[in-house]
């Protein structure tokens, strides 16, 4: 199939698919290199799973009733549409707020599992695509550069070294996803390659769904 062929070529054969003429200075400091080190970010992801699981369990025991009451009000008032829009905005804009909050609220609000995962995954993929086109068509605007200036050099480094893998890693790890999507657009990453990276938001949300559900609702 065309789709699987694109993924195969993207992940195994065509690592770099950006406009290198748009790359900026990528001589990073040691601290910056640590921030974008893929192995370290995967370790951080594993640690985050354990830490967040512990926090969610604690919240369940200390504030479970209050969280459920708030979540139920949110779900009753906004439903899957609210969950969709919130996730899409947080995954398309550089706001510094994790969309995992929306996932947690949806679980606490007792939304049907398939509905949560489909809604949030689709919204996240659309949000990532919006971020890509923001970078692609508005990347030369000053207000865009101001939003990502703290991560721009690191993002350029990741894109030059890993290509689409930078998008995949950002989709799965603590590396800022929306920022990487903007930078992918600014560097004119091939769109089919970007797509092959952004769909990794699906397994990412599935993993976090398991962590939040087990932590808050139990096995």
C-alpha positions in Angstrom: 0.0 0.0 0.0 1.1 3.6 -0.7 0.8 4.6 3.0 3.1 1.8 4.3 5.5 2.4 1.5 5.8 6.1 2.5 6.4 5.1 6.1 9.1 2.6 5.1 11.0 5.0 2.9 10.7 7.8 5.3 11.9 5.9 8.4 14.5 3.7 6.8 15.7 5.3 3.6 15.2 9.0 3.6 16.2 10.5 6.9 16.7 14.1 5.9 13.9 15.7 3.8 14.2 19.4 4.6 15.3 22.6 2.8 18.9 22.9 4.2 19.2 26.5 2.8 16.8 27.5 5.6 18.9 26.0 8.4 20.3 28.3 11.0 23.4 28.0 13.2 23.2 24.6 14.9 26.4 24.7 17.0 24.6 23.8 20.3 25.9 24.2 23.8 26.3 21.1 26.0 23.1 21.9 27.8 21.2 22.3 24.6 22.6 19.0 23.3 21.4 17.3 26.5 17.9 18.8 25.9 17.6 17.2 22.4 19.5 14.0 23.0 17.1 11.2 21.8 18.3 8.6 24.2 18.0 10.9 27.2 14.5 12.0 26.1 13.4 8.4 25.9 14.7 7.8 29.4 12.9 11.0 30.5 9.7 9.5 29.0 10.1 6.3 31.0 10.7 8.3 34.2 7.7 10.6 33.3 5.4 7.5 33.1 6.4 6.4 36.6 6.3 9.9 38.1 2.9 10.8 36.5 1.5 7.5 37.5 2.4 8.2 41.1 1.0 11.7 41.0 -2.3 10.5 39.4 -2.7 7.8 42.1 -2.1 10.4 44.8 -4.6 12.8 43.2 -7.1 10.0 43.2 -6.8 9.4 46.9 -6.6 13.1 47.9 -8.9 14.9 45.4 -10.6 12.1 43.5 -14.2 13.3 44.1 -13.4 16.9 43.3 -11.6 16.0 40.1 -14.4 13.7 39.0 -17.0 16.4 39.7 -15.0 19.0 37.6 -14.4 16.5 34.8 -18.0 15.5 34.6 -19.1 19.2 34.4 -16.5 19.8 31.6 -17.6 16.7 29.7 -21.3 17.4 30.1 -20.8 21.0 29.0 -18.4 20.6 26.1 -18.4 16.9 25.3 -16.1 15.3 22.7 -16.2 18.6 20.7 -14.6 20.4 23.6 -12.0 17.7 24.0 -11.3 17.8 20.3 -10.9 21.6 20.0 -8.8 21.8 23.2 -6.4 19.1 22.0 -6.2 20.6 18.5 -5.3 24.1 19.9 -2.8 22.8 22.4 -1.0 20.6 19.7 -1.0 23.3 17.1 -0.1 26.4 19.1 3.2 27.0 21.1 1.5 27.6 24.4 3.6 25.6 26.8 0.6 23.6 28.0 0.4 19.8 27.6 -2.7 18.4 26.0 -2.3 15.5 28.4 -4.4 17.6 30.8 -7.3 17.2 28.4 -6.8 13.4 28.2 -6.8 13.2 32.0 -10.0 15.2 32.3 -11.7 13.0 29.7 -10.7 9.9 31.6 -11.8 11.3 34.9 -15.1 12.4 33.2 -15.7 8.8 32.3 -15.8 9.3 28.5 -15.9 6.0 26.6 -12.3 4.8 25.9 -12.6 4.5 22.1 -14.3 7.9 21.9 -11.4 9.5 23.9 -8.6 7.9 21.9 -10.2 8.6 18.5 -11.1 12.2 19.3 -7.8 13.1 20.9 -5.6 11.3 18.3 -7.4 12.9 15.3 -7.4 16.3 17.0 -3.6 16.0 17.7 -2.8 15.0 14.2 -4.8 17.9 12.8 -3.2 20.2 15.3 0.3 19.1 14.2 -0.7 19.7 10.6 -1.9 23.2 11.5 1.4 23.8 13.2 3.3 22.6 10.1 1.4 24.9 7.8 1.8 27.8 10.2 5.6 27.3 10.0 5.4 26.7 6.2 3.5 29.8 5.2 4.0 32.2 8.2 7.5 31.1 9.2 9.1 34.3 8.0 7.0 36.5 10.3 8.6 38.0 13.4 5.8 36.9 15.7 6.3 33.3 14.7 10.0 33.5 15.4 9.3 35.1 18.8 7.1 32.1 19.8 9.8 29.5 19.1 13.1 31.5 19.6 14.0 29.5 22.7 13.8 26.2 20.8 14.6 27.2 17.2 18.3 26.3 17.2 17.7 23.0 18.9 14.8 22.3 16.5 17.0 23.0 13.5 19.7 20.7 14.9 17.2 17.9 15.3 15.8 18.4 11.8 19.2 18.4 10.1 20.5 15.3 12.1 17.3 13.2 12.2 14.8 14.5 9.7 11.4 12.9 10.2 12.7 11.1 13.2 12.8 14.5 15.0 9.0 14.6 14.4 8.5 11.0 15.6 10.5 11.6 18.8 8.7 14.9 19.5 5.4 13.0 19.0 6.4 10.5 21.6 8.7 12.2 24.1 8.9 15.5 26.2 10.4 17.3 23.2 7.8 20.1 22.4 5.6 18.6 19.7 3.9 21.8 18.4 7.3 23.6 18.2 8.8 20.8 16.1 5.8 20.9 13.8 6.2 24.6 13.3 9.9 24.1 12.6 9.2 21.2 10.2 7.0 23.6 8.2 9.6 26.4 8.3 12.3 24.1 7.0 9.9 22.8 4.3 10.0 19.1 5.3 8.4 17.0 2.7 4.7 16.7 3.6 4.4 13.0 3.2 7.4 12.5 5.5 5.9 14.9 8.1 2.7 12.8 8.0 4.7 9.6 8.6 6.1 11.3 11.8 3.0 13.0 13.1 0.8 9.8 13.2 3.0 8.6 16.1 0.8 10.7 18.3 -1.6 7.8 18.2 0.5 5.3 20.1 1.7 8.1 22.3 -1.8 8.9 23.5 -2.6 5.3 23.9 0.4 4.9 26.3 -0.6 7.9 28.3 -4.3 6.8 28.3 -3.1 3.5 30.0 -1.0 5.5 32.6 -3.9 7.9 33.5 -6.6 5.3 33.5 -4.6 2.8 35.7 -3.5 5.6 38.0 -6.9 7.2 38.4 -9.4 4.4 37.9 -7.3 1.3 38.7 -6.9 -1.9 36.7 
